[in-house]
């Protein structure tokens, strides 16, 4: 077996070895399997920068890559939805598929080894089925009117069959409380739970919370102007409403892997309610997307205090200028400097691998695994990412 040894000032293993100063990673040149990880010998030359496992993008909509650079920033969620409705279909299928490959290739080169991705159609399937990056695809459904439920579920079932034939791991999943009738939210959740995985846009904005709690606000007015039905006013958070609709789909506790995405308006009672019902719940954050849409960030201190399994994602190019995991890390570091860099990298690596049930092969630099190896350049003297940092795939 031919092996290669690479060094760095910091090795972020995301595993039992923790952070290694002035260390090395040795791997099989043929397939990238990690052979050993450790400290360099005294006097051994060490390459500047850091090494980390291949990233796991915890939330993306790769099929929206044709929307790059087309959206106004700071519109709030209601304004963002208006832009989605206006611009979503400007490109044809061939162009959408081309751009899916362009951006998946960019992410791969920058060290993303896996992705939890949202799809509304099969435009990304041709690329995904042959790409080196692992993807679990969540087939997201919408439908605010009660009469839509049966037809929408038939469509997503047919889409899931296409994904299965292409060899893509996929499952139906609900979008969010504000785009679905109560029945469709429960039906799509049941279909996802049956497959063992669910992803759900949760508490992304105060507008979403106002809609559920009081039947008011910009999103409520947006839906009413469009002649669309709105979810019932519950007086409680949108996450608690989701738990109510999950209870219609299946009995708690839920052992399936459930991903709650965004969590900008998360509160302690929401965390308590979710953890009571969901036994494998993960919490994705997409900081640059949240800033793009409404200049807000999740309550990181609260999430850490509760020991939540946080994942880091980019969201889509409709609400982000890039799909760059290091830029997301820097955003977190700049806004929450109290969070250790190795913890942020854990959010970008092994936590996502665990959610995807790929932790046996990915997510950490450990002997026997094949997570991919990423070099992070232009770190500071403490091993933290900077505004100038970038990443590149080593293997």
N, C-alpha and C positions, 0 to 999 in steps of 0.2 A: 504494500500500500504506500503510495506516494503522499506525503503530507506536506503542509505548508504552515509556517508559524508567523503570526502577525502580532505586533506589539502596540501598546498605547500607554499614555500616562495614566489613564483611568480605564478599567474594565468594569462596565456595569453588567453584571451577569444576570440580574433579575432572578437569581437562584440562590441555593444554599451558600455559595461562596461570597455573596454580597458584592461589595465594591473592592476591587483589587487595584492598588496603586502600582504603577510601573509594571504592568503585567503583560501576559501573552495569551493568545488563543491558538491552539494547534488544531488543524482540521484536515480531513481527507480531501485532497484536491479533486478527486473524481466526483464525489457526491455531496461534499460539504459537511459530512458528519463530524461533530466535535470529538476530538481525540483527548485533549486535555486543556485545562485552563489553570493559570497560576502566576506566581511572581517571577519576574525576570531575574536572572543571575546578576550579582553585583558587577557593574561595569558594562553590562549589555546595553547596546544602543536601543533607545525607546523612541518610537515614532510619536510626534505630538498629536494631541487629540484624545478621543475616547472611542472605545469599542462597545457595542451593545448588540443584543439579539435583533434579528429582523423585527421590524415594527408590525403591529397589528392595528390597522385603521379601524377603530371601533364603530364608526358610523359614516357611511358615504352614500351618495346617489350618483354612481359613475355614469349612468345613462343621461344625466343632465349636463354633461361636460360641454355640450354645444351652447350652453348659456353663459359661458365664461365671459366676464366683462360687460354683460348686457344689463345688469340690474343696478338700480339706484340704491345707495346705502341709507340707513337710518330711517326707513319708512315705517318701522313697526311691523308687526305680523300681518295686520290687515292689508297694509300697502304691499307687503311682500307677496301675499296671496294674489293680489290684483296683477302683479307683474308675472307671476307664474302662469296665470290664466291667459295673459296676453301673449307671452313669448315662448311658452313651452314647446309649441309645435312649429317653430319657424324653420327648422331644418328637416330635411328628408331623412329617411331611414339610413341610407348609405352614409351620409355625412355624420349622423349620430354614431353609427358603428365605428367609423373611422376615428372619431374623436375619443370614443371609449378606449380604443387601443392606444392612441397617443398618450392619454393620461394614465392608463394602467402601466404602460411602459415607463413613464416618468416616475411613477410611484415605486415601481420595482427597482429602477436604477438608484433611487434614493433610499432603498432599504426596506420598503414595505413588503412583507412576506405573505400577509393575509389580510382579509378585509371582510367586515360585516356590511353588506351592501343592500341597498333598497332598489327594487325594480318594479315598474308598473307595466312593463311589456317585455318582449324578448329581444330588444335591440342590442343588449349587451351579451347575450348568450353565446354567440359565435366566437367572440373574443375570449370570454371566460373559460369556455370548455377546453381551450388549447393553451391558455396562459400559464406561466410558471407560478403566478400568485394564486394562493388558495382563496376562494371566496365562498362564503355562505350567503345565499341570496334570499332576501325577504320580499315576497311578492305582495306588495302593499295594495290595499284596496281602499276605495273611497265610495261614498254614496250617502248623501244626507237625507234622501227621501225614503220613507219606509217601504214603498213599493219596489225599490231598487234591489233589495237584499237578495232575493232568489237569483236574479240575473247576474248580479255582480259575483256571487259565490260560484255560479256555473262558469263564468269567465275565468276566475282565478284558478279554479280546479283544472280547467283546460290548459292554462298557462303553466301550472305546476307539472302537468304531464309532459309538456314540451321540455321543461327544465330537466325532468327525470331522464328523458330520452337522450338529452345532451350530456348526461353525467354530472349535472350541476346540483349540489346540495341546496335545496330550496324548500320553502314552506310559505303558505299564505300568512299574512300578518295585517293587523289593523293599522291605519295611519295615526289618527288621534281623535280625541273626543269631538272636535269641532267640524270634522269632515264626514261624520258617519252617523247614521241613525242608530239608536240603541240596539236594535236587532242585528244590524250588520256588524257592529262592534263586537257583540257576543258571538256571532256565527264565525267571523274571521278569527277571533281569538281561539275558539274551539278547534278550528282547523289547524292553527299554528301549534297549539298545545298537543294535538294529536301527533304532530311531527317532532315534538320535543324542544322546539325553539320558538321564541316570540320576540319581536322588536316593536317598540311603541314610543311615539313622540309624546313625551310627558312634561307638562308644566314648562313649556318653552317660553311662555311670555305671560305678563300680567293680563294681557287682553284675553288669553285663554281662561285664566282664573276668573276674571270678571264675568265672562260668558256663563260659566257654570255656577258661580256663587250667587250672582245677582241678576243675571240676564241683562247685562248692560255693557257699555264700552265699545271701542272701535270695532272689534271683531263681530260683536252682536249686530251693530248697525250695518256692517259690511254684508253679513249673511242676509239680513232682512231686506236690504236694498236689492240684493240679487234674487229675492224671492225664494230663498232656500230655508228649509227647516233648521231649527237650532236644537241642540240637546236640551234635556230638561234642566231647569234651574234647581239645583240640589242644596244650595247653601253651604256646600263643602267644596273641597279642592277638586281639581280635575283628576288627580291621581286616585282619590277615594272613589270618584265616579267610575273610573276604569276598574277598580277592584269590585265595585258593585256589578258591573257588566261581566267581569270574569266569573263571578259567582253563578251567573246564569249559564255560562259556557261549561263550567266544570266545578266540582267540589274542591275547596281548599283542604289542606295545603297543596301548593303547586310545586312539584319537584322538577319541573321542566326548567330549562335555561331561559330566563326572561330578561330582556334588556330594556331599561327605561332610558330614553334618550333626551338629553338637554338638561332637564332638572333645574332650570334657572329659578323657579319659584318654590323650590322644595322647602318644606318646614319639618320640624321635629315630629309632629303628629302624623305627617305623611310617611316619614321613614318608619315609624313604629307600626303603622297599618300595613305597609308593604312587607316589612320583615316578618310580621305575624303570618301572612298568607303565602309569601313567596320564599321558598327555601333555597333557590339558586338565582337570586336577583343580582343583576349587574347594572351599573349606573354610568352611562356614557355622557361625556361632556365634550362640547365642540366650541371652545372659547372664541375663536376668531369669527365663527358664524354668528354667535350670539351678539358679538360687538357689531358685526356688519349690519344685522337687522335692527337691533334696538339698543345697542350700546349697554348691554347687561352681561353679567357673568354669574355662574352658579355659586351657591354658598359653600365654597370649598372647606372652610373651617368646620362648618356643621357636618359636612360629609365625612371629613377625616375623624372628627370626634366620635362619630358613630361607626367607624371602622368599615365603611362601605367599600365594596369592590368596584373601584372607579376604572373606567376605560376612557381612552383618549381617541377622538375622531376628528375628521376635518369637515364633515358634512359635504355639501355639493359645491360646484363652481357657480351655482346661482347665488350662493350666500357666502362665498369665500373667494379671495383672489388667487388662491393656490390650493393644492392638495399636499401640503408640506407638513409632515409630522413634527419636524424640528421647529418650525415657526409656531406651531401650536404649543410646543414645550416652552419656547421662549415667552410666549404670551402669558403662560401660567407663571413662569419664573419671575417675570417682570411685575405681575400683579399680586402674586402670592410668594414673596421671597422666603417666607418661613418654611415652605415645603421643600424638603431635601430633593436634590436632583435625582438621586437613585429611586426615590418614591415616584416621581413624575415618570421616569423611564419604565418603572413597573406598570404604571397605568397604560403606557404605550406598547407594552410587550406581553408579559406573561398573563396579566389579567384578561386581556383580549383572547389569548390562546385558550385560557380556561373556559371562557364563555363559549367559544367555538368548539370546545371539547377536543382541542388539538394540543393540549399541554404535554402529552407524551412525546411529541416530536418538535414542538415549537415553543417560543416564548422565553426561553432562557438559555444561557451559555453553559451547558452541562454535557459531559461526556456521553456520547450515544445519541444526542439529539441533532436535528438538522434545522435549526431555526432561521438560518441565514445569519450573516455577520455584517454589521453596519459600522462604518467609521463616521464619527461626528467630528467635524473640523472646527477650528476657531473657538474652542472653549476657553473659559477664563482660568485663573490660577487655582480656583477651587473646584474645577471640573464641571462648572455650570455652562449651559448654552448661553450664547450672546446673540445680539442682533445680527452679527456677521456669520453665525454658525450655519453650516450646511451638512448634509449627509450624503454618503455614497456607499453603494453596496460593495463589500469586499468579496463575499461569496453568497 
